[in-house]
């Protein structure tokens, strides 16, 4: 069975947890794994930047991925939020649970 994993970075843990909670309450994600902070190194507006960010992995049904990504982009406080996704194989039981939690 397939599911969609959506990865997003947040400026701090509080924003990550609040957004994860909203996406689950809205039925856009079945669950979210708020990860340990990481160091991001990137170029922004011509300057090398370093920032501590909190990554989150959201699990959703493939049919809900686009809606989840749009909601994350809308809710995010970054001008250009890092939101990526990919599909993954999972067990039938977990896939069915994800599908059930994210059904329209």
N, CA and C atoms as an extended XYZ file, in Angstrom:
312
Properties=species:S:1:pos:R:3:atomname:S:1:resname:S:1:resid:I:1 pbc="F F F"
N         0.852       -1.173        0.000 N   UNK     1
C         0.000        0.000        0.000 CA  UNK     1
C         0.900        1.238        0.000 C   UNK     1
N         0.422        2.307       -0.642 N   UNK     2
C         1.214        3.523       -0.751 CA  UNK     2
C         0.654        4.615        0.156 C   UNK     2
N         1.556        5.453        0.639 N   UNK     3
C         1.167        6.655        1.369 CA  UNK     3
C         2.075        7.778        0.910 C   UNK     3
N         1.703        8.984        1.219 N   UNK     4
C         2.526       10.151        0.886 CA  UNK     4
C         3.162       10.660        2.164 C   UNK     4
N         4.428       10.972        2.066 N   UNK     5
C         5.155       11.604        3.163 CA  UNK     5
C         5.436       13.036        2.725 C   UNK     5
N         5.092       13.973        3.579 N   UNK     6
C         5.347       15.387        3.299 CA  UNK     6
C         6.313       15.887        4.363 C   UNK     6
N         7.395       16.496        3.899 N   UNK     7
C         8.469       16.988        4.769 CA  UNK     7
C         8.423       18.503        4.756 C   UNK     7
N         8.456       19.099        5.932 N   UNK     8
C         8.471       20.562        6.025 CA  UNK     8
C         9.375       20.983        7.177 C   UNK     8
N         9.992       22.139        7.022 N   UNK     9
C        10.860       22.708        8.049 CA  UNK     9
C        10.181       23.915        8.677 C   UNK     9
N        10.375       24.068        9.985 N   UNK    10
C         9.792       25.191       10.724 CA  UNK    10
C        10.875       25.903       11.524 C   UNK    10
N        10.643       27.167       11.823 N   UNK    11
C        11.625       27.986       12.527 CA  UNK    11
C        11.838       27.607       13.975 C   UNK    11
N        10.861       26.947       14.575 N   UNK    12
C        11.026       26.497       15.954 CA  UNK    12
C        10.050       25.365       16.248 C   UNK    12
N        10.278       24.712       17.361 N   UNK    13
C         9.470       23.542       17.716 CA  UNK    13
C         8.009       23.910       17.958 C   UNK    13
N         7.766       25.057       18.576 N   UNK    14
C         6.382       25.452       18.860 CA  UNK    14
C         5.582       25.597       17.565 C   UNK    14
N         6.164       26.221       16.562 N   UNK    15
C         5.481       26.373       15.266 CA  UNK    15
C         5.273       25.015       14.616 C   UNK    15
N         6.258       24.141       14.713 N   UNK    16
C         6.144       22.801       14.135 CA  UNK    16
C         5.015       22.017       14.799 C   UNK    16
N         4.969       22.036       16.125 N   UNK    17
C         3.934       21.295       16.851 CA  UNK    17
C         2.547       21.873       16.590 C   UNK    17
N         2.430       23.190       16.582 N   UNK    18
C         1.130       23.816       16.350 CA  UNK    18
C         0.614       23.496       14.949 C   UNK    18
N         1.488       23.568       13.962 N   UNK    19
C         1.079       23.277       12.587 CA  UNK    19
C         0.731       21.806       12.437 C   UNK    19
N         1.521       20.936       13.029 N   UNK    20
C         1.234       19.500       12.963 CA  UNK    20
C        -0.144       19.209       13.561 C   UNK    20
N        -0.435       19.799       14.680 N   UNK    21
C        -1.731       19.594       15.326 CA  UNK    21
C        -2.867       20.070       14.425 C   UNK    21
N        -2.719       21.251       13.814 N   UNK    22
C        -3.767       21.785       12.931 CA  UNK    22
C        -3.994       20.885       11.717 C   UNK    22
N        -2.916       20.353       11.130 N   UNK    23
C        -3.058       19.516        9.943 CA  UNK    23
C        -3.751       18.193       10.279 C   UNK    23
N        -3.466       17.648       11.459 N   UNK    24
C        -4.125       16.405       11.882 CA  UNK    24
C        -5.587       16.680       12.217 C   UNK    24
N        -5.857       17.770       12.935 N   UNK    25
C        -7.242       18.113       13.268 CA  UNK    25
C        -8.081       18.358       12.016 C   UNK    25
N        -7.456       18.888       10.959 N   UNK    26
C        -8.161       19.162        9.703 CA  UNK    26
C        -8.328       17.914        8.845 C   UNK    26
N        -7.746       16.798        9.257 N   UNK    27
C        -7.840       15.561        8.490 CA  UNK    27
C        -6.944       15.531        7.264 C   UNK    27
N        -5.976       16.430        7.210 N   UNK    28
C        -5.047       16.461        6.074 CA  UNK    28
C        -3.866       15.523        6.273 C   UNK    28
N        -3.565       15.199        7.518 N   UNK    29
C        -2.483       14.267        7.844 CA  UNK    29
C        -2.987       13.308        8.910 C   UNK    29
N        -2.533       12.065        8.817 N   UNK    30
C        -2.893       11.076        9.831 CA  UNK    30
C        -2.017       11.234       11.062 C   UNK    30
N        -0.758       11.560       10.847 N   UNK    31
C         0.154       11.794       11.957 CA  UNK    31
C         1.309       12.649       11.468 C   UNK    31
N         2.041       13.185       12.416 N   UNK    32
C         3.200       14.008       12.105 CA  UNK    32
C         4.297       13.673       13.099 C   UNK    32
N         5.494       13.499       12.600 N   UNK    33
C         6.646       13.241       13.459 CA  UNK    33
C         7.475       14.509       13.526 C   UNK    33
N         7.412       15.192       14.661 N   UNK    34
C         8.209       16.397       14.883 CA  UNK    34
C         9.601       15.925       15.294 C   UNK    34
N        10.580       16.279       14.501 N   UNK    35
C        11.944       15.785       14.686 CA  UNK    35
C        12.763       16.708       15.588 C   UNK    35
N        13.957       16.269       15.914 N   UNK    36
C        14.897       17.090       16.669 CA  UNK    36
C        15.373       18.242       15.787 C   UNK    36
N        15.710       19.365       16.389 N   UNK    37
C        16.201       20.495       15.588 CA  UNK    37
C        17.427       20.089       14.767 C   UNK    37
N        17.563       20.737       13.625 N   UNK    38
C        18.708       20.502       12.764 CA  UNK    38
C        19.295       21.845       12.335 C   UNK    38
N        20.504       21.809       11.859 N   UNK    39
C        21.150       23.012       11.343 CA  UNK    39
C        20.953       23.052        9.840 C   UNK    39
N        20.364       24.128        9.352 N   UNK    40
C        20.203       24.330        7.916 CA  UNK    40
C        21.188       25.412        7.466 C   UNK    40
N        21.882       25.138        6.377 N   UNK    41
C        22.819       26.086        5.785 CA  UNK    41
C        22.331       26.351        4.378 C   UNK    41
N        22.122       27.634        4.048 N   UNK    42
C        21.540       27.971        2.760 CA  UNK    42
C        21.906       29.405        2.384 C   UNK    42
N        21.722       29.716        1.116 N   UNK    43
C        21.935       31.083        0.645 CA  UNK    43
C        20.558       31.739        0.542 C   UNK    43
N        20.391       32.911        1.147 N   UNK    44
C        19.138       33.654        1.097 CA  UNK    44
C        19.440       35.102        0.770 C   UNK    44
N        18.878       35.556       -0.328 N   UNK    45
C        19.055       36.933       -0.787 CA  UNK    45
C        20.530       37.311       -0.849 C   UNK    45
N        21.333       36.392       -1.385 N   UNK    46
C        22.747       36.650       -1.613 CA  UNK    46
C        23.663       36.455       -0.422 C   UNK    46
N        23.139       36.044        0.697 N   UNK    47
C        23.935       35.885        1.907 CA  UNK    47
C        23.869       34.438        2.385 C   UNK    47
N        25.004       33.889        2.775 N   UNK    48
C        25.017       32.556        3.377 CA  UNK    48
C        24.396       32.652        4.759 C   UNK    48
N        23.463       31.766        5.028 N   UNK    49
C        22.744       31.758        6.296 CA  UNK    49
C        22.910       30.412        6.982 C   UNK    49
N        22.777       30.430        8.282 N   UNK    50
C        22.744       29.222        9.107 CA  UNK    50
C        21.578       29.415       10.069 C   UNK    50
N        20.723       28.406       10.165 N   UNK    51
C        19.571       28.529       11.053 CA  UNK    51
C        19.224       27.167       11.635 C   UNK    51
N        18.818       27.182       12.878 N   UNK    52
C        18.291       25.962       13.476 CA  UNK    52
C        16.826       25.872       13.090 C   UNK    52
N        16.422       24.723       12.560 N   UNK    53
C        15.047       24.513       12.141 CA  UNK    53
C        14.548       23.183       12.689 C   UNK    53
N        13.234       23.040       12.731 N   UNK    54
C        12.615       21.812       13.212 CA  UNK    54
C        11.915       21.122       12.051 C   UNK    54
N        12.401       19.959       11.624 N   UNK    55
C        11.739       19.223       10.547 CA  UNK    55
C        10.548       18.416       11.061 C   UNK    55
N         9.549       18.284       10.186 N   UNK    56
C         8.370       17.474       10.501 CA  UNK    56
C         8.076       16.583        9.298 C   UNK    56
N         7.799       15.309        9.574 N   UNK    57
C         7.347       14.367        8.560 CA  UNK    57
C         5.853       14.131        8.776 C   UNK    57
N         5.055       14.486        7.791 N   UNK    58
C         3.614       14.269        7.830 CA  UNK    58
C         3.295       13.030        7.007 C   UNK    58
N         2.380       12.183        7.474 N   UNK    59
C         1.923       11.023        6.712 CA  UNK    59
C         0.491       11.267        6.296 C   UNK    59
N         0.220       11.081        4.994 N   UNK    60
C        -1.114       11.304        4.473 CA  UNK    60
C        -1.391       10.348        3.325 C   UNK    60
N        -2.647       10.293        2.908 N   UNK    61
C        -3.013        9.516        1.731 CA  UNK    61
C        -2.540       10.266        0.488 C   UNK    61
N        -2.096        9.557       -0.546 N   UNK    62
C        -1.641       10.240       -1.757 CA  UNK    62
C        -2.666       11.237       -2.310 C   UNK    62
N        -3.948       10.926       -2.192 N   UNK    63
C        -4.983       11.830       -2.701 CA  UNK    63
C        -5.086       13.123       -1.893 C   UNK    63
N        -4.551       13.145       -0.677 N   UNK    64
C        -4.621       14.341        0.190 CA  UNK    64
C        -3.325       15.139        0.196 C   UNK    64
N        -2.298       14.635       -0.484 N   UNK    65
C        -0.982       15.277       -0.460 CA  UNK    65
C        -1.036       16.731       -0.922 C   UNK    65
N        -1.642       17.008       -2.063 N   UNK    66
C        -1.656       18.378       -2.584 CA  UNK    66
C        -2.375       19.331       -1.643 C   UNK    66
N        -3.487       18.882       -1.061 N   UNK    67
C        -4.220       19.727       -0.118 CA  UNK    67
C        -3.383       19.990        1.132 C   UNK    67
N        -2.677       18.978        1.619 N   UNK    68
C        -1.803       19.153        2.777 CA  UNK    68
C        -0.689       20.134        2.463 C   UNK    68
N        -0.046       19.968        1.324 N   UNK    69
C         1.055       20.865        0.967 CA  UNK    69
C         0.568       22.310        0.818 C   UNK    69
N        -0.606       22.508        0.242 N   UNK    70
C        -1.161       23.856        0.099 CA  UNK    70
C        -1.483       24.455        1.464 C   UNK    70
N        -2.052       23.654        2.356 N   UNK    71
C        -2.374       24.146        3.698 CA  UNK    71
C        -1.113       24.491        4.480 C   UNK    71
N        -0.072       23.678        4.331 N   UNK    72
C         1.197       23.979        4.994 CA  UNK    72
C         1.784       25.284        4.476 C   UNK    72
N         1.769       25.463        3.173 N   UNK    73
C         2.310       26.693        2.587 CA  UNK    73
C         1.532       27.910        3.081 C   UNK    73
N         0.215       27.784        3.165 N   UNK    74
C        -0.626       28.894        3.613 CA  UNK    74
C        -0.388       29.220        5.094 C   UNK    74
N        -0.203       28.199        5.912 N   UNK    75
C        -0.050       28.387        7.352 CA  UNK    75
C         1.359       28.807        7.756 C   UNK    75
N         2.312       28.634        6.864 N   UNK    76
C         3.726       28.820        7.205 CA  UNK    76
C         4.091       30.293        7.311 C   UNK    76
N         5.022       30.602        8.213 N   UNK    77
C         5.452       31.991        8.351 CA  UNK    77
C         6.707       32.318        7.528 C   UNK    77
N         7.276       31.348        6.823 N   UNK    78
C         8.404       31.611        5.933 CA  UNK    78
C         7.893       32.192        4.616 C   UNK    78
N         8.678       33.076        4.010 N   UNK    79
C         8.331       33.612        2.689 CA  UNK    79
C         8.349       32.507        1.638 C   UNK    79
N         9.311       31.608        1.750 N   UNK    80
C         9.448       30.473        0.825 CA  UNK    80
C         9.657       29.216        1.673 C   UNK    80
N         8.573       28.603        2.139 N   UNK    81
C         8.729       27.430        2.995 CA  UNK    81
C         9.250       26.218        2.224 C   UNK    81
N        10.085       25.445        2.896 N   UNK    82
C        10.610       24.202        2.323 CA  UNK    82
C         9.599       23.101        2.602 C   UNK    82
N         8.857       22.718        1.568 N   UNK    83
C         7.846       21.668        1.687 CA  UNK    83
C         8.062       20.716        0.520 C   UNK    83
N         8.353       19.462        0.822 N   UNK    84
C         8.621       18.452       -0.207 CA  UNK    84
C         7.799       17.215        0.090 C   UNK    84
N         7.622       16.371       -0.923 N   UNK    85
C         6.893       15.132       -0.666 CA  UNK    85
C         7.393       14.019       -1.566 C   UNK    85
N         7.083       12.809       -1.133 N   UNK    86
C         7.359       11.620       -1.922 CA  UNK    86
C         6.396       10.531       -1.475 C   UNK    86
N         6.228        9.532       -2.312 N   UNK    87
C         5.380        8.401       -1.950 CA  UNK    87
C         6.254        7.271       -1.431 C   UNK    87
N         5.677        6.481       -0.546 N   UNK    88
C         6.402        5.360        0.052 CA  UNK    88
C         5.469        4.169        0.179 C   UNK    88
N         6.054        3.000        0.177 N   UNK    89
C         5.308        1.771        0.447 CA  UNK    89
C         5.200        1.594        1.950 C   UNK    89
N         4.068        1.080        2.397 N   UNK    90
C         3.877        0.803        3.813 CA  UNK    90
C         3.072       -0.486        3.963 C   UNK    90
N         2.895       -0.909        5.174 N   UNK    91
C         2.092       -2.113        5.405 CA  UNK    91
C         0.624       -1.823        5.120 C   UNK    91
N        -0.123       -2.863        4.844 N   UNK    92
C        -1.550       -2.708        4.540 CA  UNK    92
C        -2.292       -2.099        5.725 C   UNK    92
N        -1.986       -2.551        6.933 N   UNK    93
C        -2.697       -2.043        8.112 CA  UNK    93
C        -2.421       -0.565        8.343 C   UNK    93
N        -1.140       -0.167        8.268 N   UNK    94
C        -0.810        1.246        8.498 CA  UNK    94
C        -1.366        2.107        7.359 C   UNK    94
N        -1.262        1.639        6.133 N   UNK    95
C        -1.798        2.370        4.999 CA  UNK    95
C        -3.303        2.583        5.117 C   UNK    95
N        -4.014        1.559        5.578 N   UNK    96
C        -5.448        1.683        5.756 CA  UNK    96
C        -5.777        2.688        6.864 C   UNK    96
N        -4.978        2.672        7.930 N   UNK    97
C        -5.192        3.639        9.006 CA  UNK    97
C        -4.969        5.058        8.499 C   UNK    97
N        -3.882        5.293        7.762 N   UNK    98
C        -3.604        6.627        7.206 CA  UNK    98
C        -4.758        7.052        6.301 C   UNK    98
N        -5.194        6.162        5.427 N   UNK    99
C        -6.297        6.480        4.518 CA  UNK    99
C        -7.565        6.819        5.299 C   UNK    99
N        -7.842        6.058        6.346 N   UNK   100
C        -9.024        6.314        7.156 CA  UNK   100
C        -8.974        7.639        7.896 C   UNK   100
N        -7.814        8.003        8.375 N   UNK   101
C        -7.663        9.243        9.134 CA  UNK   101
C        -7.704       10.489        8.239 C   UNK   101
N        -7.463       10.306        6.951 N   UNK   102
C        -7.387       11.453        6.048 CA  UNK   102
C        -8.500       11.447        4.997 C   UNK   102
N        -9.501       10.582        5.166 N   UNK   103
C       -10.603       10.518        4.208 CA  UNK   103
C       -11.412       11.806        4.249 C   UNK   103
N       -11.839       12.254        3.076 N   UNK   104
C       -12.672       13.471        2.996 CA  UNK   104
C       -13.980       13.284        3.713 C   UNK   104
